[in-house]
Amino acid sequence: MGKNEESFLSYYNQFKDKIYNYFLYRVGFDKSLAEDLSSEVFIKAFKSFESFDKSKKFQSWIYVIAHNHLVNHYKISNRIVPFDAAENLLPSQENGGEIRYEVARVLKIISLMEETDREILRLRFVDDLNNQEIAEVLDKEEGSVRTQLSRSLSKLRKILDDKQEK
Amino acid sequence: MDNLEEILSSLPKNKISWQTDKKIKIKLYALILKKKIGGLFVYKNNAIGISLSYKAAGIALSIILLFGATSIYAYANNDILPGSQLYPLKKAIEKIEEKIAITPAAKISAYEKFSNRRLQEAVNLSEQKNKATENIKKNIEAEVENNEAVTSSINKLDEKKAEKAVYKIKKQDQDELRSLEIIEARASAKNDQEVLEKVKEAKENIKNREYKQNKEEKKNKENYKDAKDQEQQLMESGSVDEVDKDKKSKKEDKENKRKK
């Protein structure tokens, strides 16, 4: 096996779960669809791996491919995706009742926020990308990502606090 | 809410199912194999060569169906080394590949690939902490054998095709020499005299590889050199007339032959 193929397979092993989660949170937690999309993205990435600039981060590259693939998927399927359907992925009551309650509450609130807020929160907290990586995926300046993230977090915190007071 | 970021960081993260993981891997290995099989028979202008590549793909596919993704993994992976449980499977696929390579062009391509592969495996073996002297030696021997098979197949080609093949092989010879140098450096660090000896033989074998047209060129050059030496000797002995006579008699011989 050539070095190219070998390094791609090693990247695949490293990022398969991350890309799967990326889709899972963006297709209404439809596991089967998230798996199909992950598969398509890795095949697509493999076919164009020769064009990948090895001096850059693979993570940013594969997320950009996943992002574009998802945009195309939305265009074709024309679906609106709920964000709070993650209940079945949460830990069971016996394993962590309190966490489950808090996470479910936060997910519900996020699902009511605007798509720009939702996306930046997902990229930061589900996909574990840092500001620079988010900037690369969204094709934005790092500074603007930082501002947007802080704004989205403040919005979320405010809604949660307001709801708690009520 | 003070612990908001903590809660957000604990959002559930799932793993891809093993079935899907396997499916994706099979697809990727199939793409790798397609890439490799596609390059099996290099002489694309040759119609037989093209039909053989379909046959090769068919047989490879049968093996994949029989052994699953493991066979693709074993076939295309230079990390599957002698001693590994998958190594016999890798060799079995190569045997089939060798059997279906009927034309000299297909044989050249297959043997050259096996030769490179054996050497790459030897490089990987030499990287291991433990001495793998016997396996490295075997692989270098296999590399030499495959190279000899390449040479003999080249000599069966017509002049034009042989010239093309030699040009390509010479480039690959440089890669092989580089790999041998890596093995040599590692063997030298481990003071592995047996491997060093084998590397030396293999290097000489590559440097002394001779092909049909090379042999003819060499023969012509030798004949020319002999003639020049003879002429020089006669000149030195002072008998320039004799040289002239000799030249004249050669010319006459040629003319007589033409007349005949």
Interface residues (C-beta under 8 A of the other chain):
Chain A: M1 E5 E6 F8 L9 Y12 K16 D17 Y20 N21 L24 K31 E35 S38 S39 F42 I43 F46 K47 A86 L89 L90 P91 I99 E102 V103 V106 L107 L121 R124 F125 V126 L153 L156 R157 L160 D161 Q164
Chain B: M1 L4 E5 I7 L8 S9 S10 L11 P12 K13 N14 K15 I16 S17 T20 D21 K23 I24 K25 K27 L28 L31 I32 K35 A76 N77 N78 D79
